[in-house]
Amino acid sequence: MNQSIIEVDLHGCSVHQAEIAINAALKRSKGAYRIRLIHGYTRGHALRDMIRSQYGHHPGVIRLEFGMNQGETDLVLRELY
């Protein structure tokens, strides 16, 4: 079983560019159990807010996770047992 994390660095992206990158990652996420979105902390509020509002209810995402690093948000796609 492939237990992988896809990382998408969104630094320097506009909200529209970030949406395109995230949607592409979701399409190629076969086998991955999470997508780690690196949006940044100091100037990443627009991206963070868009991720949390649009992908928190996405049908392919079980839940969002926020770690100790405030510049990252994880989209959990499936559970590992």
C-alpha angles and dihedrals in degrees: 000000000000109000104186142155119215113211120205117188108208098178110137094014125127117229090260093049090048091052090053092049093047093048090049090051091050090052093052095040097105107144095010120116097198144014116217111209114200105200102155131243111237098049101009099093096108091051093043092050092048092049093049095046100042104033099037088079099032112133092230094052121079095192145328121251126202115199134191090283105079090199094068135067123186123212106209108212100177140357124255115217 
